[in-house]
Amino acid sequence: MSRVCPSAGQNLRLTLELDGLRFGLTPEDLFRLALRQNRQRAFLFVSPVLGKHIPQRPAALLAAGKLLSLAMEGTESPGRWTEVLRGADRTPFPALVEELEESQICLGAEERTLFVGFAETATGLARSAAACYRGECAYISTTRLDCPGRTAITFEESHSHAKTHRLYLDGQEPFAASCRRAVIIDDEFTTGSTALKLAEALHSRFGISRFVLLSLLDWTDGSLCQAMEARCGLQIRQVSLLHGAIGGVEAGEPPPAALDDWRGRGVGSEPLVLSESGLGTGRFLLSPAGQAEDREACRRLAQAIGPVEPDTLVLGTEELIYEPALIAGYLGAAAFHSSTQSPVYPLPGSGVENGACFDPPDCYSGAGYLYNVPKGRYSRAIVLGEEKTASPQALAQLADWLKWRGCARTEVVLL
């Protein structure tokens, strides 16, 4: 057991008791601390590997997913993947994708597995973990998107900025009805209550009785899982790269919100539309073959976008994280990143040091935020949105802010 006390400037300090770190990782590899604009929970663990609040190399996201799969399989050696996550191993991105595909674990009928990723933050991480498997498995993510005419399982995330999750799995879905196990993936479990709501719904709807809660960070004590196991006759296993407990929270008065406000600004130029019929977001069930087709589609999209400067930033929006990471990797871009619905106080010395707010970038967000773009760091930015849900006005605002941050060339591409 070790104790760490991360802080976010002078306004927030946590005491954390750590009792488990895998694969030679350190806390700094997996999280920073930020001050959240939320009365129910004042802090946010900001991951440097997700490409959500902090720009990151695309390879780091793939490595995080691979390490989660190794942890779930009980493997003790991380191979090259800890160093890939840290940036010490600079194997070319296409070679990493090929290595991941060649090392996929094949699941048989007795282990038929549904992988579920939590929107919005963990969609890229969960897709990366699910991509480490083939055979009798499929992937789907929760979403905040309302899809009329489709059947959804809905449940609430109590401390979230956007509480209602939807999982588009029809009660007659053959794959789900024959599943032996569900792996629920998030970047962090604080209490585990939201994941257990989903587990209970999957058990009730499809009879699934074996679950794995898979995460980068796990702050739970296991009591909620044990209670549900006893009440519903389930088997629930918790696997994470870091386990610990939150021992104390010291929060001062929040600072004035220091966000650049780009809402209501001009329209900008017409976006480029690159239609790709085979590209799936993960909101609907994806087989391993479908996931492989998506990876190939992203490679082709990178070719269509064309060569980029080495200091290019590729940006996704909200739930669109995995595809921007792949496209950035195939382009050889410096980093990928995505906007978020999560309101955070930018503070020097915290996990979020600068940011902007803009109109909702799509039809399911309450607002749009983008964080941690250093002024003058990138000469070019490519903003990727979903053609069916995107707001060109909001994406143009985001592109204008990036120009103001020093990106001489910005483009909006709708997939």
N, C-alpha and C positions, 0 to 999 in steps of 0.2 A: 504494500500500500504506500503510495506517495501522494504528497499534497502539492497542488499548484494553485496560484492565485492570479489568474489573468485579469486584466483591467481594460477599460475603454476610456482613455483619458482620465480625468478626475471625477467623472460622473458615475462610474460603475466599476464594481470589483466583485469577483466571485471567488469562493473557496471551493476547490474541487478535490475530491479524494479519488485517486486513480488506482485501480487494482488489476488492470489488464490492458496491455498494449501488444499487438501482434506484429510480427515480421520486421522487428527493429524500427518501427515507426515511432515518432515523437508526437506529443500534442500539437506542436507547431506545424507538423506535416498535415494535420487533419482539421484544425480550426483556428479562427481568430474570434475575438469578442467584439460585438457591436451593440449599440444602444438602440432599442426598438421603440417605435411609436405605437405602443400597445399597453393599455392599462392592466391587462391580465397577465402580461409577462414582459418585463422591462428589458430583457436581454435577448440577443440572438447569437447563436454559434454560426459564424460565417466560415464556410468551407473554402479552402483555396484550391480544391480539386474539382469542384462541380462545374465551374464556368458559369456561375449564377451571379454572385455579388462581386467576385474577383476575377479579372481576366486570367486565363490560364492556357498553357500549351494543350493542344488537343490530346496528345499522348497521355497526359496525366489522368484524364477522365477514363480512358481505356484501362489504364493501370489500376485505378481505383476499383473498377468493376471486376477486373481479374483477381485482385487481392480479396475482394468479397467472396468470389467463387471458391478460391483456395481455402479461405477460412471456413466456408460452409462444408467443404469436403474434408476438413480436418487436416489439411496439409500443413506441415511445419515450415517448409522452406518456401520463400516467396520467389525464388528464381531471380530473374532480372527486374521484377515488377516494382519493388520498392524504389530502386534506383531510377526507373522510368518515371515513377510518380514524382520523385524529387527533381528530375531534370538532369541527373548525373549520367544516365544512359540516354544517348541521343540517336538511337536506332531510327532510321527513316520511317516515317509514319506508314507508308504502304507495307513495309516489311513487318511492322508490328501487327497490322490488321491481318496479314497472311499468317503470322505466327499464332495469333489468337484463334483463327479459324482452324488451323491444323491441330491445335491442342484442345479443341472443344471436347467436353465430356458428353458421352452418348448416354441418354436416359432410356431405359426400357419401359415396357408397359407397367411393370410393378412400381415404377417411380414416376409415373405420368404426372408432370408438374406444371402448375400454372404460376408464372412469375407476374407479380403485380407491382408496378411502380407508383409512388405517390406524387401527384401534381402539387405545385408546379416544380418545386425545387429538385426533386429526385428523378424526374423523367429520364434525364440523360444518364445518370448513375445506374438506374435500374435497367435501362436498355443495354448498357455496357456489361452488367453482370449477367443478364439473360443471354447475351451474345456468346457467352462462354460455354453454352450448352447446345446440344442438338438432339435429335431423336424425338421421344415422346414428351414434348414440352411446347408451351406457347407463352406469349407475352401480351400484356395489356396494361395500360396505365389508367389511373383515375383522372378525372378532368373536371374543370368548372364549366365546360361548354355544355349548353343545353341543345340536344339534338332531337327535335320533334320527330315522332314516329318510331323512335328506338326505345327499347326497354332498358331502364337503368336501375341499378342498386344505388340508393343514396344514403349517405351518413354524414355526420357532422364532425368537424375538427374544432374543438371548443376554443382554443387559444389562437386560432388562425385569423389573419386579416380577411380571408375569404373562406367562410366556414363550410359550405356545402360541397361535398365530393360526389361525383357521379361515376359509376363503373358500368360501362355498357356491355353487360353480359346477359343475354336473354336466358330465361329459365329453362328453355329447351336446347340451349347450346350443347351439342354432343360432346365436344372436348371437355368442357367444364363438368358436365355430368359424369364423365368417366375419370376425373382427376383423382389421384391418390394423395396429392400434396399441393399446398399453395405456399409460395415464398413471397412474403410481403416486404418490399424494399423501400427504405427511406434513408435520408442522410443522417437522421437523428431520431431517437426515441427518448422522450423526456419522462413520460409516464407509461407510454404504450397503449393508452386507452383508445386512441383513434384506430390504431392497427387492429386492436381486439374487436372493435365494432365491425370492422370489415371482415375479420375472421369469423365472427359469429354469423354475419350475413351470408358468407360463403358456405358455412356449415349448414345453415338453415335452408338455403336455396339449392345447394348441389350435393350436400352430404359429405363435403370434404372434412376430414377429421384430423389431418396432420398439417401442421403449420411451422414455418420458419420465419421469424422476424429478423431480417437481415439489414444491418445498418453500419455506417461509419462510426457513429457515436451511440452509446447506450447508457443512459443515466438511470435506468429503472432498477428496482430491487427485486423484481420477479414476482412480487406478491399478486399483482393483477393477473398475470399469466397462470399462476398456480390456482387462483380462485376460479378462473374460467375452465381450466382443465378439469377441476373437480365438479363444477356445475354442469358442464356440457359433455364431459367424456372425451375431451380433445387431447392431442399431444402437441405441445407448443415448445419449440426450441428457439432460443435467442442466440444470435451470432453477431458479433460486431468486431471492428478493428480496434476500438477503444471502449473499455467499460469503466464506469466510475459512478460517483454520486456527487450531487450538488450540495455542498455542505452549508453554504451561506451566500446571501446576496446583499450587497451594500450598494444602494442606488441613491444618488443625489437628485437635485432638481434637474430636469432635462433642459438642455440648452435650447436657444431659439433654433428653429429648423433652418439650416443653412443650405437649402436646396436651390439650384438654379431653376426657375419656374419658366418653362417653355410652352405652357398651355395656351391655346388660342392663337398660336402663331400661324404663319403663312402655309400655303399648300405645298410649294416646292414643285419639282419636276415630276413627270410621269414615271412610275416605277417600271423596271424591266420585269416581264413575266416569263418565267421559265417553267412551263408545264411539264410535269413528270408523272404519268398516270400510275406508275408503280410505287410511288413514294407514300409510305404510311406514317402517321404520326405516333402510332401506338395506342390511340384511344379505342381502337377496335382490335380484336384478337389478331395477333401476328404469329404465324408458324415460324420455325427456324428458317424455312425456305423463303418466307416473306421477309424476314429480317436480313437474309443474305441479299435478296433483291434490292432492299433499301440501301444497303452498303454499296452495291454496284451502282445504283441510281445516283447516290451522292458523289461517287467518283466521276460519273459522266457529267453531273451538274458542275463540278469543279472545272472540268475541261471546258464546258460551255462558258463559264464565267471568264476563264482565260488566265494567263499568267498574272501574278500579283507581286508587288514589292515585298521584300522580307519583313518590313515593319507594318504589315496590314493587320487590321483587326476585323474579325468576322463576328457579327452580332446576330443572335437569334432573339425571338420575342417570347416571353412568358413560358409556356409549356414546350416550345420548340427549342430544344437544347441539343439533343443527340445528333440530329442532321447537321446543324451548324458546326458542331465539333468535327464531324467527319469531313464536311466540305472544307473547313479550315485546314484540317490535316492534309488532305489531298492537294490543296492549293499551296501548302508550304507557308501559310500565314503565321505571323508571330504569336497570335493568341485568338481564342474565341471567348464568347461571353454572351449573356442574354439579359434582357430587361426583366423586371420583376414587378409583381403587385405589392411587394412588401415594403412598407414605409419605415425607413431607418433614419436616425440622426447622424449625418456625417460628422465625424470628430477626428481631429489629428491624433494619431497614435492608436486608433481603433481599427477594427476590420473594415470599416467603411469611412474613407477620408474625404470623398467628394461625391456629388451626385446631382441629378436633375429629375424633375417630374415633368410629365407631359400628358396629353390626352390619352385615353385608353387605346393601346395599339391594336386591339382586336375586339370582338363582340362579346367577350366574357370577362374582361378585366374591369375593375373599378377605377383604376388609374395605372399609369405607367411610371416606373422609376428605372434609372440606370446609374450604377455606382462605379467608382474607382477607375475612371479614365484619366490618367495623368495628362496635364496640358503639354502638348508638343510631343507626346510619346509615339503617336501613330501618324503616318503621312496619308494613309488611306483607310477607309472603313467601308465594309459591305454589310448592309442591314438586310437580314433575311426575314420575311414574314410569310404567313400562310395566306394564299390567294383567297380562300373561301371565308376567312375570318378577319382579315387585316383591315385596318383603318389607314388608308394612304395619307390622310391629314396628320395622324399621330406619328406615322413612320417618317414623314417629311420633317416634323418637329424634331424628332430624334436625330435625323441626319443633319439638320441645321445646327443642333447643339454640338454634334461631333465636329463640324467645321469650326465652330467657335473654340473647341478644345484643341484645334490644331490639325485636324484631318483635312488636308488640302483637297482631297477627292473623296466624296462619299456617294454611294449608290444604294438604292433600295431595290431589292430583288424579291419578287413574290414567287413562291414555290407552289 
